[in-house]
Amino acid sequence: MSSVPTKPRTAASRRPAAAVAEEDHRVRTGAIRREQTRRRLLASAMQVFAEKGPDAAVIDDFIAAAGVARGTFYNYFSTTQELLDAVTSELSDTILAEIDKVVVQIDDPLQRLATGCLLYMHVGVDLPNWGAFVMRTGFRSQAIGKLVDIYMPRDIEMACRAGELSYPSLRAARDLMFACVNQAILTVISGQAPRAHLRQMLALGLRGVGAKPAMADRLSQLPLPEVPLPAGCLQGSAG
C-alpha cells in the first residue's frame, strides 16, 4: 500500500508560533517607526522651507530641525529638491485636495470660489508653517500651480458665465484673487492684522472681479465647513 508523499517541513514551518508572531510584531513596529520618522522629516522640512525658502535651505537645516542623524536623513531623501517635492506632494497637495473635496459639493460657482478662498486662507493661518511654505516656494510649489491654474480659474470662469462676475480677462481675475488670498495669509501669520482681515480681503477681492458689493460682503461672511487635514502638518494658530 503506497503512502502519500508529504512536503518537507520548511524552517519557517518548524518555528514556534510565538516566535513568528514576535517577528511580525517587530516588522510592524519598524514600519510604524519609519513612517513616523518620515512624517517628522516632512513636517520639519515644511518649517525650514517656510523660514528660508527653497534655495537657501541646506540639508543640515533639515537634520537639525527634525533632530535626526545625517544617515537617517539619507535613508529617506537624497537632495533638498527631493525633500521639497515630497513636502509638496504628500502634505501641501493633500491639503488642497481636501479643500476642493469640500468646495466641489457647492452648486453655485461664486459661493464655491468664496468658500474655497476662505478655507485656503484659514488653513494657511491655522497651519502657519504650511501657509508660509506655500508663499515662500511660490510657483515652484505644485500646490500654488493647482490653486491658480485649476481650482481658482474653474470657479471664476463658471461664475462669470452665470453672470455673477465681470472682468476684462480670466488671467487678470485669477491674479487679483490670488494676490488677495496670498497677501491676506502673509499679513495675518506675520501678526500685522487679526483673522478678520482674511474675510475683509476676500470681500475686496470678489468686488475686484466684478461681484456686486452686497453679494461680496455676504459671501465673505460664510461659515467655514470642516476640512480634514493630513497628519504631519505642524499645527498652530494666529490672530
Residue frames as a rotation matrix with the C-alpha (Angstrom) as fourth column:
MET 1
0.585 0.811 0.000 0.00
0.811 -0.585 0.000 0.00
0.000 0.000 -1.000 0.00
SER 2
-0.297 -0.740 0.603 1.56
0.724 -0.586 -0.363 3.25
0.622 0.329 0.710 -1.16
SER 3
0.042 0.244 -0.969 1.76
0.861 -0.500 -0.089 6.20
-0.506 -0.831 -0.231 1.13
VAL 4
0.814 0.294 0.502 1.00
0.512 -0.770 -0.380 9.81
0.275 0.566 -0.777 0.16
PRO 5
-0.233 -0.972 0.019 4.24
0.855 -0.214 -0.473 11.78
0.464 -0.094 0.881 -0.03
THR 6
0.724 0.429 -0.540 4.41
0.656 -0.670 0.348 14.68
-0.212 -0.606 -0.766 2.37
LYS 7
0.620 -0.493 0.611 6.12
0.080 -0.735 -0.674 18.01
0.781 0.466 -0.416 1.79
PRO 8
-0.213 -0.754 -0.622 9.28
0.853 0.167 -0.495 18.51
0.477 -0.636 0.607 3.82
ARG 9
0.733 0.469 -0.493 8.79
0.669 -0.630 0.395 20.99
-0.125 -0.619 -0.775 6.62
THR 10
0.267 -0.616 0.741 10.48
0.328 -0.665 -0.671 24.33
0.906 0.423 0.025 6.00
ALA 11
-0.706 -0.611 -0.359 12.45
0.570 -0.189 -0.800 26.18
0.421 -0.769 0.481 8.64
ALA 12
-0.742 0.473 0.475 9.60
-0.518 -0.854 0.040 28.69
0.425 -0.216 0.879 8.93
SER 13
0.240 0.921 -0.306 7.00
-0.454 0.385 0.804 25.99
0.858 -0.055 0.511 9.48
ARG 14
0.090 -0.273 -0.958 9.12
0.641 0.752 -0.154 24.42
0.763 -0.600 0.243 12.24
ARG 15
-0.824 -0.436 0.362 9.37
0.060 -0.702 -0.710 27.71
0.564 -0.563 0.604 14.16
PRO 16
-0.551 0.644 -0.531 7.12
0.787 0.190 -0.587 28.15
-0.277 -0.741 -0.611 17.19
ALA 17
0.215 0.754 0.620 4.06
0.850 -0.457 0.262 30.31
0.481 0.471 -0.739 16.58
ALA 18
0.754 0.049 -0.655 5.17
0.507 -0.677 0.533 32.69
-0.417 -0.734 -0.536 19.34
ALA 19
-0.284 -0.942 -0.179 8.45
0.475 -0.300 0.827 33.39
-0.833 0.150 0.532 17.52
VAL 20
-0.513 0.178 0.840 6.65
0.831 -0.142 0.537 34.09
0.215 0.974 -0.075 14.25
ALA 21
0.587 0.809 0.046 4.22
0.749 -0.563 0.350 36.44
0.309 -0.171 -0.936 16.00
GLU 22
0.462 -0.496 -0.735 7.11
0.451 -0.582 0.676 38.26
-0.763 -0.644 -0.045 17.69
GLU 23
-0.626 -0.725 0.286 8.88
0.592 -0.203 0.780 38.74
-0.508 0.658 0.556 14.36
ASP 24
-0.133 0.675 0.726 5.68
0.862 -0.283 0.421 40.05
0.490 0.682 -0.544 12.73
HIS 25
0.769 0.411 -0.490 5.29
0.624 -0.648 0.436 42.50
-0.139 -0.641 -0.755 15.61
ARG 26
-0.035 -0.875 -0.483 8.87
0.435 -0.449 0.781 43.74
-0.900 -0.183 0.397 15.12
VAL 27
-0.657 -0.175 0.733 8.28
0.753 -0.123 0.646 44.23
-0.023 0.977 0.212 11.41
ARG 28
0.308 0.873 0.379 5.08
0.801 -0.453 0.392 46.19
0.514 0.182 -0.838 12.01
THR 29
0.695 -0.098 -0.712 6.69
0.523 -0.610 0.595 48.26
-0.493 -0.786 -0.373 14.75
GLY 30
-0.391 -0.920 -0.032 9.66
0.567 -0.268 0.779 49.03
-0.725 0.286 0.627 12.49
ALA 31
-0.436 0.310 0.845 7.37
0.823 -0.241 0.514 50.14
0.363 0.920 -0.150 9.67
ILE 32
0.682 0.722 -0.119 5.44
0.693 -0.584 0.423 52.43
0.236 -0.371 -0.898 12.02
ARG 33
0.387 -0.619 -0.683 8.65
0.455 -0.516 0.726 53.98
-0.802 -0.592 0.082 13.32
ARG 34
-0.629 -0.628 0.457 9.97
0.691 -0.183 0.699 54.55
-0.356 0.756 0.549 9.80
GLU 35
-0.027 0.710 0.703 6.73
0.805 -0.401 0.437 56.27
0.592 0.578 -0.561 8.81
GLN 36
0.795 0.298 -0.529 6.81
0.586 -0.604 0.541 58.42
-0.158 -0.739 -0.655 11.95
THR 37
-0.101 -0.919 -0.380 10.37
0.512 -0.376 0.772 59.48
-0.853 -0.117 0.509 11.16
ARG 38
-0.616 -0.074 0.785 9.42
0.780 -0.201 0.593 60.30
0.114 0.977 0.181 7.59
ARG 39
0.434 0.853 0.290 6.46
0.744 -0.520 0.419 62.40
0.508 0.034 -0.860 8.73
ARG 40
0.613 -0.282 -0.738 8.69
0.516 -0.564 0.644 64.22
-0.598 -0.776 -0.200 11.22
LEU 41
-0.520 -0.843 0.138 11.17
0.616 -0.258 0.744 64.99
-0.592 0.473 0.653 8.44
LEU 42
-0.333 0.475 0.814 8.39
0.814 -0.290 0.503 66.30
0.475 0.831 -0.290 6.20
ALA 43
0.727 0.660 -0.189 6.88
0.654 -0.581 0.485 68.49
0.210 -0.476 -0.854 8.91
SER 44
0.309 -0.708 -0.635 10.28
0.469 -0.467 0.749 69.86
-0.827 -0.529 0.188 9.91
ALA 45
-0.622 -0.546 0.561 11.16
0.736 -0.163 0.657 70.47
-0.267 0.822 0.503 6.27
MET 46
0.221 0.778 0.589 7.97
0.831 -0.466 0.303 72.46
0.510 0.422 -0.749 5.78
GLN 47
0.830 0.057 -0.555 9.02
0.441 -0.675 0.591 74.70
-0.341 -0.735 -0.586 8.65
VAL 48
-0.140 -0.974 -0.180 12.55
0.480 -0.226 0.848 75.14
-0.866 0.032 0.499 7.27
PHE 49
-0.518 0.002 0.855 11.33
0.845 -0.152 0.512 75.90
0.131 0.988 0.078 3.75
ALA 50
0.576 0.807 0.132 8.82
0.750 -0.586 0.307 78.37
0.325 -0.077 -0.943 5.21
GLU 51
0.707 -0.343 -0.618 11.59
0.311 -0.635 0.707 80.21
-0.635 -0.692 -0.343 7.06
LYS 52
-0.170 -0.952 -0.253 14.40
-0.001 -0.257 0.967 80.09
-0.985 0.165 0.043 4.50
GLY 53
0.454 0.353 -0.818 12.77
-0.808 -0.224 -0.545 79.40
-0.375 0.909 0.184 1.16
PRO 54
0.960 0.044 0.276 13.67
0.044 0.952 -0.304 76.56
-0.276 0.304 0.912 -1.22
ASP 55
0.681 -0.726 0.095 17.07
0.083 -0.052 -0.995 77.93
0.727 0.686 0.025 -2.30
ALA 56
0.083 -0.687 0.722 18.73
-0.780 -0.495 -0.382 78.95
0.620 -0.532 -0.577 0.98
ALA 57
0.653 0.234 0.720 17.85
-0.696 0.559 0.450 75.80
-0.298 -0.795 0.528 2.95
VAL 58
-0.229 -0.764 -0.602 20.53
-0.792 0.507 -0.341 73.09
0.566 0.399 -0.722 3.18
ILE 59
0.152 0.320 -0.935 20.42
0.054 0.942 0.331 69.51
0.987 -0.101 0.126 4.39
ASP 60
-0.765 -0.492 -0.417 21.96
0.441 0.073 -0.895 70.42
0.470 -0.868 0.161 7.77
ASP 61
-0.723 0.574 0.385 18.94
-0.662 -0.735 -0.148 72.67
0.198 -0.362 0.911 8.41
PHE 62
0.244 0.872 -0.424 16.54
-0.666 0.469 0.581 69.75
0.705 0.141 0.695 7.98
ILE 63
-0.118 -0.381 -0.917 18.65
0.387 0.833 -0.396 67.42
0.914 -0.402 0.049 10.11
ALA 64
-0.957 -0.290 0.012 18.73
0.121 -0.438 -0.891 69.93
0.264 -0.851 0.454 12.95
ALA 65
-0.478 0.845 0.238 15.02
-0.840 -0.519 0.157 70.76
0.257 -0.125 0.958 12.71
ALA 66
0.421 0.666 -0.615 13.95
-0.490 0.738 0.463 67.10
0.763 0.107 0.638 12.72
GLY 67
0.261 -0.400 0.878 16.51
-0.935 0.121 0.333 66.04
-0.239 -0.908 -0.343 15.33
VAL 68
0.960 0.038 0.279 17.78
0.027 0.974 -0.226 63.09
-0.280 0.225 0.933 13.29
ALA 69
0.034 -0.992 0.119 21.22
0.118 0.122 0.986 61.85
-0.992 -0.019 0.121 12.28
ARG 70
-0.221 -0.196 -0.955 22.60
-0.839 -0.461 0.289 62.57
-0.497 0.866 -0.062 8.82
GLY 71
-0.981 -0.186 -0.050 22.44
-0.187 0.858 0.478 58.90
-0.046 0.479 -0.877 7.93
THR 72
-0.427 0.899 0.096 18.78
0.544 0.340 -0.767 58.80
-0.722 -0.275 -0.635 8.92
PHE 73
0.111 0.446 -0.888 18.03
-0.437 -0.781 -0.447 61.72
-0.892 0.438 0.108 6.62
TYR 74
-0.454 -0.387 -0.802 19.69
-0.881 0.061 0.469 59.97
-0.133 0.920 -0.369 3.66
ASN 75
-0.866 0.260 0.428 17.66
0.213 0.965 -0.156 56.85
-0.453 -0.044 -0.890 4.34
TYR 76
0.077 0.997 0.009 14.65
0.606 -0.040 -0.794 58.84
-0.791 0.067 -0.608 3.14
PHE 77
0.960 0.265 -0.085 15.85
0.121 -0.673 -0.730 61.66
-0.251 0.691 -0.678 0.87
SER 78
0.257 -0.905 0.339 18.90
0.962 0.274 0.003 62.30
-0.095 0.326 0.941 -1.30
THR 79
-0.716 -0.470 0.516 18.60
0.572 -0.819 0.048 66.03
0.400 0.329 0.855 -2.03
THR 80
-0.760 0.458 -0.460 16.76
0.068 -0.649 -0.758 69.12
-0.646 -0.607 0.463 -0.82
GLN 81
-0.618 0.550 -0.563 14.81
-0.780 -0.338 0.527 69.14
0.100 0.764 0.637 -4.09
GLU 82
-0.579 0.387 -0.718 13.61
0.123 0.912 0.392 65.59
0.806 0.138 -0.575 -3.46
LEU 83
-0.714 0.293 -0.636 12.51
0.678 0.060 -0.733 66.67
-0.176 -0.954 -0.241 0.01
LEU 84
-0.755 0.443 -0.484 10.75
-0.413 -0.894 -0.173 69.76
-0.509 0.069 0.858 -1.37
ASP 85
-0.581 0.537 -0.612 8.89
-0.561 0.281 0.779 67.57
0.590 0.795 0.138 -3.88
ALA 86
-0.610 0.329 -0.721 7.85
0.541 0.838 -0.075 65.20
0.579 -0.436 -0.689 -1.09
VAL 87
-0.782 0.330 -0.528 6.57
0.324 -0.509 -0.798 68.01
-0.532 -0.795 0.291 1.15
THR 88
-0.678 0.520 -0.519 4.57
-0.706 -0.658 0.263 69.40
-0.205 0.544 0.814 -1.75
SER 89
-0.469 0.494 -0.732 3.08
-0.454 0.576 0.679 66.14
0.758 0.651 -0.046 -2.95
GLU 90
-0.495 0.222 -0.840 2.48
0.549 0.829 -0.104 64.45
0.673 -0.513 -0.533 0.41
LEU 91
-0.519 0.301 -0.800 1.36
0.726 -0.338 -0.599 67.41
-0.450 -0.892 -0.043 2.52
SER 92
-0.716 0.183 -0.673 0.62
-0.231 -0.973 -0.019 70.52
-0.658 0.142 0.739 0.50
ASP 93
-0.787 0.434 -0.438 -1.18
-0.428 0.127 0.895 68.88
0.444 0.892 0.085 -2.41
THR 94
-0.619 0.560 -0.550 -3.20
0.671 0.742 0.001 66.81
0.408 -0.368 -0.835 0.04
ILE 95
-0.587 0.390 -0.709 -4.42
0.412 -0.610 -0.677 69.94
-0.697 -0.690 0.197 1.81
LEU 96
-0.717 0.305 -0.627 -5.52
-0.628 -0.674 0.389 71.49
-0.304 0.673 0.675 -1.50
ALA 97
-0.751 0.431 -0.500 -7.27
-0.082 0.691 0.718 68.28
0.655 0.580 -0.484 -2.50
GLU 98
-0.597 0.538 -0.595 -9.13
0.802 0.375 -0.465 68.09
-0.028 -0.755 -0.655 0.82
ILE 99
-0.611 0.370 -0.700 -10.29
-0.077 -0.908 -0.412 71.69
-0.788 -0.198 0.583 0.43
ASP 100
-0.726 0.317 -0.610 -11.51
-0.683 -0.222 0.696 71.03
0.086 0.922 0.378 -3.08
LYS 101
-0.798 0.470 -0.376 -13.44
0.424 0.883 0.203 67.94
0.427 0.002 -0.904 -1.97
VAL 102
-0.426 0.635 -0.644 -15.49
0.653 -0.276 -0.705 70.24
-0.626 -0.721 -0.297 0.24
VAL 103
-0.569 0.122 -0.813 -15.78
-0.341 -0.935 0.098 73.04
-0.748 0.333 0.574 -2.31
VAL 104
-0.929 0.149 -0.337 -16.99
-0.300 0.227 0.927 70.94
0.215 0.962 -0.166 -5.26
GLN 105
-0.632 0.749 -0.199 -20.10
0.774 0.599 -0.204 69.95
-0.034 -0.283 -0.959 -3.31
ILE 106
-0.258 0.502 -0.825 -21.36
0.159 -0.820 -0.549 73.56
-0.953 -0.273 0.132 -3.60
ASP 107
0.222 0.452 0.864 -23.52
0.893 0.261 -0.366 74.16
-0.391 0.853 -0.346 -6.68
ASP 108
0.977 0.211 -0.024 -23.19
0.187 -0.909 -0.373 77.94
-0.100 0.360 -0.928 -7.06
PRO 109
0.397 -0.898 0.189 -19.78
0.760 0.206 -0.617 78.76
0.516 0.388 0.764 -8.64
LEU 110
0.092 -0.361 0.928 -19.38
-0.232 -0.914 -0.333 82.14
0.968 -0.185 -0.168 -6.91
GLN 111
0.734 0.189 0.652 -20.10
-0.673 0.077 0.735 80.65
0.089 -0.979 0.184 -3.50
ARG 112
0.884 -0.467 -0.016 -17.73
0.467 0.884 -0.014 77.81
0.021 0.005 1.000 -4.39
LEU 113
0.177 -0.838 0.516 -15.00
0.419 -0.410 -0.810 80.35
0.891 0.359 0.279 -5.19
ALA 114
0.230 -0.027 0.973 -15.59
-0.649 -0.750 0.132 82.29
0.726 -0.661 -0.190 -1.98
THR 115
0.922 0.164 0.350 -15.67
-0.376 0.586 0.717 79.17
-0.087 -0.793 0.603 0.19
GLY 116
0.711 -0.703 -0.015 -12.51
0.637 0.652 -0.410 77.79
0.299 0.282 0.912 -1.40
CYS 117
0.021 -0.706 0.708 -10.63
0.092 -0.704 -0.704 81.05
0.996 0.080 0.050 -0.86
LEU 118
0.450 0.219 0.866 -11.84
-0.776 -0.384 0.500 81.31
0.442 -0.897 -0.003 2.74
LEU 119
0.993 -0.074 0.089 -10.84
0.023 0.880 0.474 77.73
-0.113 -0.469 0.876 3.51
TYR 120
0.453 -0.877 0.160 -7.46
0.649 0.201 -0.733 78.18
0.611 0.436 0.661 1.87
MET 121
0.011 -0.442 0.897 -6.76
-0.288 -0.860 -0.420 81.37
0.957 -0.254 -0.137 3.84
HIS 122
0.611 0.292 0.736 -7.92
-0.767 -0.012 0.642 79.97
0.196 -0.956 0.217 7.17
VAL 123
0.931 -0.360 -0.056 -5.91
0.364 0.921 0.141 76.77
0.001 -0.151 0.988 6.76
GLY 124
0.231 -0.882 0.411 -2.91
0.447 -0.279 -0.850 78.94
0.865 0.380 0.329 5.87
VAL 125
0.029 -0.150 0.988 -3.35
-0.692 -0.716 -0.089 80.72
0.721 -0.682 -0.124 9.21
ASP 126
0.831 0.340 0.440 -4.20
-0.555 0.560 0.615 77.59
-0.037 -0.756 0.654 11.24
LEU 127
0.663 -0.699 0.270 -1.10
0.659 0.715 0.232 75.90
-0.355 0.024 0.934 9.79
PRO 128
0.818 -0.275 -0.506 1.27
-0.319 -0.948 0.000 78.87
-0.479 0.162 -0.863 9.60
ASN 129
-0.246 -0.938 0.245 4.21
-0.228 0.302 0.926 76.69
-0.942 0.172 -0.288 8.54
TRP 130
-0.176 0.264 0.948 2.17
0.838 0.545 0.004 75.47
-0.516 0.796 -0.317 5.58
GLY 131
0.837 0.545 -0.041 0.94
0.458 -0.740 -0.491 78.96
-0.298 0.393 -0.870 4.73
ALA 132
0.499 -0.735 -0.460 4.45
-0.543 -0.678 0.495 80.38
-0.676 0.003 -0.737 4.81
PHE 133
-0.340 -0.622 0.705 5.80
0.158 0.702 0.695 77.33
-0.927 0.348 -0.141 2.94
VAL 134
0.242 0.521 0.818 3.37
0.897 0.201 -0.393 77.79
-0.370 0.829 -0.419 0.06
MET 135
0.968 0.153 -0.200 4.03
0.090 -0.953 -0.290 81.51
-0.235 0.262 -0.936 -0.14
ARG 136
0.290 -0.941 -0.171 7.83
-0.529 -0.307 0.791 81.18
-0.797 -0.139 -0.587 0.06
THR 137
-0.428 -0.460 0.778 8.07
0.325 0.725 0.608 78.40
-0.843 0.513 -0.161 -2.50
GLY 138
-0.271 0.341 -0.900 5.72
-0.646 -0.758 -0.093 80.33
-0.714 0.556 0.425 -4.81
PHE 139
0.562 0.578 -0.591 5.11
-0.815 0.265 -0.516 78.92
-0.141 0.772 0.620 -8.25
ARG 140
-0.498 -0.727 -0.474 7.75
-0.708 0.656 -0.263 76.25
0.502 0.204 -0.841 -7.68
SER 141
-0.753 0.334 0.567 5.15
-0.309 0.581 -0.753 74.65
-0.581 -0.742 -0.334 -5.42
GLN 142
-0.880 0.474 0.024 2.72
0.296 0.511 0.807 72.33
0.370 0.717 -0.590 -7.18
ALA 143
-0.289 0.805 -0.518 0.09
0.885 0.019 -0.465 73.45
-0.364 -0.593 -0.719 -4.69
ILE 144
-0.310 0.130 -0.942 0.26
-0.121 -0.988 -0.097 77.03
-0.943 0.083 0.322 -5.96
GLY 145
-0.939 -0.096 -0.329 0.10
-0.334 0.039 0.942 75.76
-0.077 0.995 -0.068 -9.53
LYS 146
-0.674 0.734 -0.081 -3.06
0.686 0.663 0.300 73.78
0.273 0.147 -0.951 -8.84
LEU 147
-0.198 0.611 -0.766 -4.66
0.663 -0.492 -0.564 76.66
-0.722 -0.620 -0.308 -6.96
VAL 148
-0.177 0.075 -0.981 -4.11
-0.308 -0.951 -0.017 79.30
-0.935 0.299 0.191 -9.64
ASP 149
-0.777 -0.191 -0.600 -4.28
-0.622 0.087 0.778 77.10
-0.096 0.978 -0.186 -12.75
ILE 150
-0.779 0.503 -0.374 -7.06
0.291 0.819 0.495 74.63
0.555 0.276 -0.785 -11.88
TYR 151
-0.392 0.677 -0.623 -9.21
0.914 0.213 -0.344 75.32
-0.101 -0.704 -0.703 -8.82
MET 152
-0.373 0.217 -0.902 -9.49
0.271 -0.904 -0.330 79.10
-0.887 -0.367 0.279 -8.85
PRO 153
-0.849 0.052 -0.526 -9.90
-0.480 -0.492 0.726 79.69
-0.221 0.869 0.443 -12.64
ARG 154
-0.809 0.577 -0.111 -12.52
0.467 0.746 0.475 76.94
0.357 0.332 -0.873 -12.83
ASP 155
-0.131 0.814 -0.565 -14.86
0.950 -0.061 -0.307 78.69
-0.285 -0.577 -0.765 -10.41
ILE 156
-0.461 -0.080 -0.884 -14.09
0.006 -0.996 0.086 82.23
-0.888 0.034 0.459 -11.59
GLU 157
-0.961 0.050 -0.273 -14.95
-0.276 -0.082 0.958 81.34
0.025 0.995 0.093 -15.19
MET 158
-0.584 0.793 -0.175 -18.13
0.710 0.603 0.364 79.47
0.394 0.088 -0.915 -14.24
ALA 159
-0.149 0.505 -0.850 -19.27
0.733 -0.520 -0.438 82.40
-0.663 -0.689 -0.293 -12.07
CYS 160
-0.706 -0.149 -0.692 -18.67
-0.279 -0.840 0.466 84.75
-0.651 0.522 0.551 -14.99
ARG 161
-0.916 0.382 -0.119 -20.74
0.043 0.389 0.920 82.56
0.398 0.838 -0.373 -17.32
ALA 162
-0.286 0.839 -0.464 -23.51
0.946 0.324 0.002 82.59
0.152 -0.438 -0.886 -14.71
GLY 163
0.180 0.344 0.922 -23.48
0.362 -0.894 0.263 86.41
0.914 0.287 -0.286 -14.74
GLU 164
0.832 0.141 -0.537 -22.16
0.551 -0.091 0.829 86.67
0.069 -0.986 -0.153 -11.18
LEU 165
0.116 -0.866 -0.486 -18.76
0.439 -0.394 0.807 88.17
-0.891 -0.307 0.335 -12.11
SER 166
0.935 0.081 0.346 -17.45
0.349 -0.386 -0.854 90.58
0.064 0.919 -0.389 -14.74
TYR 167
0.368 -0.889 -0.274 -13.77
0.022 -0.286 0.958 91.14
-0.930 -0.358 -0.086 -15.55
PRO 168
0.401 -0.236 -0.885 -11.54
-0.843 -0.474 -0.255 92.03
-0.360 0.848 -0.389 -18.53
SER 169
0.032 -0.408 -0.912 -9.76
-0.636 0.696 -0.334 88.65
0.771 0.591 -0.238 -18.66
LEU 170
0.882 0.277 -0.381 -9.70
0.041 0.760 0.649 85.37
0.469 -0.588 0.659 -16.75
ARG 171
0.042 -0.956 -0.290 -5.97
0.746 0.223 -0.628 85.77
0.665 -0.190 0.722 -16.17
ALA 172
-0.530 -0.212 0.821 -6.45
-0.200 -0.910 -0.364 89.20
0.824 -0.357 0.440 -14.60
ALA 173
0.457 0.791 0.408 -9.26
-0.663 -0.003 0.748 87.93
0.593 -0.612 0.523 -12.37
ARG 174
0.746 -0.241 -0.620 -7.22
0.412 0.900 0.145 84.92
0.523 -0.364 0.771 -11.31
ASP 175
-0.301 -0.952 0.064 -4.17
0.581 -0.236 -0.779 87.04
0.756 -0.198 0.623 -10.49
LEU 176
-0.286 0.263 0.921 -6.25
-0.535 -0.842 0.075 89.51
0.795 -0.471 0.381 -8.48
MET 177
0.761 0.644 0.077 -7.91
-0.442 0.428 0.789 86.82
0.475 -0.634 0.610 -6.38
PHE 178
0.530 -0.637 -0.560 -4.64
0.658 0.725 -0.202 85.02
0.535 -0.262 0.803 -5.78
ALA 179
-0.454 -0.712 0.536 -2.94
0.210 -0.670 -0.712 88.26
0.866 -0.211 0.454 -4.74
CYS 180
0.127 0.600 0.790 -5.72
-0.739 -0.473 0.479 88.90
0.661 -0.645 0.384 -2.21
VAL 181
0.924 0.248 -0.292 -5.51
-0.052 0.836 0.546 85.39
0.380 -0.489 0.785 -0.80
ASN 182
0.232 -0.942 -0.241 -1.72
0.686 0.334 -0.646 85.37
0.689 -0.016 0.724 -0.71
GLN 183
-0.495 -0.479 0.725 -1.31
-0.052 -0.816 -0.575 88.75
0.867 -0.323 0.379 0.96
ALA 184
0.424 0.735 0.530 -4.10
-0.654 -0.156 0.740 88.10
0.626 -0.660 0.415 3.46
ILE 185
0.838 -0.166 -0.520 -2.36
0.368 0.875 0.315 84.96
0.402 -0.456 0.794 4.72
LEU 186
-0.135 -0.990 0.026 1.02
0.700 -0.114 -0.705 86.67
0.701 -0.077 0.709 4.99
THR 187
-0.274 0.077 0.959 -0.44
-0.365 -0.931 -0.029 89.67
0.890 -0.358 0.283 6.81
VAL 188
0.695 0.644 0.321 -2.23
-0.548 0.185 0.815 87.56
0.465 -0.743 0.482 9.43
ILE 189
0.793 -0.402 -0.458 0.51
0.525 0.833 0.177 85.00
0.310 -0.381 0.871 10.10
SER 190
-0.275 -0.912 0.303 3.01
0.557 -0.408 -0.724 87.84
0.784 -0.030 0.620 10.48
GLY 191
-0.248 0.253 -0.935 0.82
0.952 -0.114 -0.283 89.33
-0.178 -0.961 -0.212 13.22
GLN 192
-0.981 -0.191 0.037 0.05
0.194 -0.952 0.239 92.55
-0.011 0.241 0.970 11.36
ALA 193
-0.427 0.903 0.054 -3.73
-0.804 -0.407 0.433 92.00
0.413 0.141 0.900 11.36
PRO 194
-0.388 0.372 0.843 -6.30
-0.575 0.618 -0.537 89.79
-0.721 -0.693 -0.026 13.13
ARG 195
-0.734 0.114 0.669 -8.00
0.398 0.871 0.288 86.83
-0.550 0.477 -0.685 11.48
ALA 196
0.325 0.930 -0.172 -10.95
0.407 -0.302 -0.862 89.05
-0.854 0.210 -0.476 10.44
HIS 197
-0.132 -0.482 -0.866 -8.57
-0.601 -0.656 0.456 90.52
-0.788 0.581 -0.203 7.84
LEU 198
-0.870 -0.197 0.453 -9.00
0.158 0.757 0.634 87.34
-0.468 0.623 -0.627 5.78
ARG 199
-0.065 0.945 0.322 -12.71
0.902 0.194 -0.386 87.94
-0.427 0.265 -0.865 5.24
GLN 200
0.454 0.182 -0.872 -12.17
-0.011 -0.978 -0.209 91.64
-0.891 0.104 -0.442 4.57
MET 201
-0.527 -0.736 -0.424 -9.65
-0.511 -0.125 0.851 90.81
-0.679 0.665 -0.310 1.85
LEU 202
-0.713 0.340 0.613 -11.98
0.581 0.776 0.246 88.24
-0.392 0.532 -0.751 0.34
ALA 203
0.356 0.911 -0.208 -14.79
0.639 -0.400 -0.657 90.80
-0.682 0.101 -0.724 0.09
LEU 204
0.259 -0.338 -0.905 -12.48
-0.470 -0.862 0.187 93.28
-0.844 0.377 -0.382 -1.66
GLY 205
-0.787 -0.601 0.138 -11.17
-0.216 0.478 0.852 90.58
-0.577 0.641 -0.506 -3.99
LEU 206
-0.367 0.741 0.562 -14.67
0.809 0.553 -0.201 89.50
-0.460 0.381 -0.802 -5.01
ARG 207
0.587 0.531 -0.612 -15.62
0.203 -0.828 -0.523 93.11
-0.784 0.183 -0.593 -5.69
GLY 208
-0.142 -0.776 -0.615 -12.48
-0.536 -0.462 0.707 93.47
-0.833 0.429 -0.350 -7.78
VAL 209
-0.952 -0.187 0.244 -13.51
0.076 0.628 0.775 90.66
-0.298 0.756 -0.583 -10.11
GLY 210
-0.799 0.601 -0.002 -17.00
-0.306 -0.403 0.862 92.10
0.517 0.690 0.506 -10.59
ALA 211
-0.439 0.688 -0.577 -19.17
0.821 0.568 0.052 90.70
0.364 -0.451 -0.815 -7.80
LYS 212
0.281 0.612 0.740 -21.86
0.105 -0.786 0.610 93.05
0.954 -0.093 -0.285 -6.54
PRO 213
-0.510 -0.603 0.614 -20.76
-0.486 -0.387 -0.784 94.69
0.710 -0.698 -0.096 -3.26
ALA 214
0.163 0.638 0.752 -23.66
-0.987 0.116 0.115 93.31
-0.014 -0.761 0.649 -1.21
MET 215
0.918 0.159 -0.363 -23.03
-0.223 0.965 -0.141 89.81
0.328 0.210 0.921 -2.55
ALA 216
0.055 -0.984 -0.171 -19.28
0.012 0.172 -0.985 90.08
0.998 0.052 0.021 -1.95
ASP 217
-0.439 -0.175 0.881 -19.87
-0.797 -0.377 -0.472 91.14
0.415 -0.909 0.026 1.64
ARG 218
0.557 0.733 0.391 -22.37
-0.828 0.529 0.189 88.32
-0.068 -0.429 0.901 2.24
LEU 219
0.809 -0.272 -0.520 -20.08
-0.004 0.884 -0.468 85.67
0.587 0.381 0.714 0.79
SER 220
-0.196 -0.957 0.215 -17.14
-0.276 -0.157 -0.948 86.89
0.941 -0.246 -0.234 2.85
GLN 221
-0.351 0.147 0.925 -19.13
-0.935 -0.110 -0.337 86.02
0.052 -0.983 0.176 5.99
LEU 222
0.414 0.505 -0.757 -19.92
-0.521 0.814 0.257 82.42
0.746 0.288 0.600 5.02
PRO 223
0.638 -0.208 0.741 -19.44
-0.625 0.421 0.657 79.81
-0.449 -0.883 0.139 7.76
LEU 224
-0.221 -0.837 -0.501 -16.44
-0.964 0.265 -0.017 77.57
0.148 0.479 -0.865 7.22
PRO 225
0.819 0.435 -0.376 -17.02
-0.406 0.900 0.156 73.86
0.406 0.025 0.914 6.54
GLU 226
0.542 -0.634 0.551 -14.79
-0.393 0.388 0.833 71.32
-0.742 -0.669 -0.039 8.26
VAL 227
0.641 -0.438 -0.630 -11.74
-0.598 0.230 -0.768 70.19
0.482 0.869 -0.114 6.30
PRO 228
0.919 -0.371 0.135 -9.79
0.190 0.716 0.672 67.07
-0.346 -0.592 0.728 7.39
LEU 229
0.579 -0.788 -0.210 -6.08
-0.809 -0.526 -0.263 67.86
0.097 0.322 -0.942 7.37
PRO 230
0.596 -0.393 -0.700 -3.32
0.008 0.875 -0.484 65.32
0.803 0.283 0.525 6.71
ALA 231
0.902 -0.370 -0.224 -1.15
0.308 0.186 0.933 64.04
-0.304 -0.910 0.281 9.52
GLY 232
0.106 -0.970 0.218 2.33
0.990 0.124 0.073 65.51
-0.098 0.209 0.973 9.65
CYS 233
0.070 -0.043 0.997 1.46
0.365 -0.929 -0.066 69.20
0.928 0.368 -0.049 9.30
LEU 234
-0.778 -0.384 -0.498 2.57
0.601 -0.222 -0.768 71.33
0.184 -0.896 0.403 12.21
GLN 235
0.308 0.951 0.029 -0.47
0.850 -0.289 0.441 72.77
0.428 -0.111 -0.897 13.92
GLY 236
-0.792 -0.487 -0.368 -0.52
0.602 -0.725 -0.335 76.35
-0.104 -0.486 0.868 15.08
SER 237
0.385 0.921 0.062 -2.77
0.922 -0.381 -0.071 79.37
-0.041 0.085 -0.996 15.36
ALA 238
-0.823 -0.567 0.031 -2.59
0.568 -0.821 0.060 83.03
-0.009 0.067 0.998 14.65
GLY 239
-0.815 0.441 0.377 -4.74
-0.225 -0.839 0.495 86.07
0.534 0.318 0.783 15.04
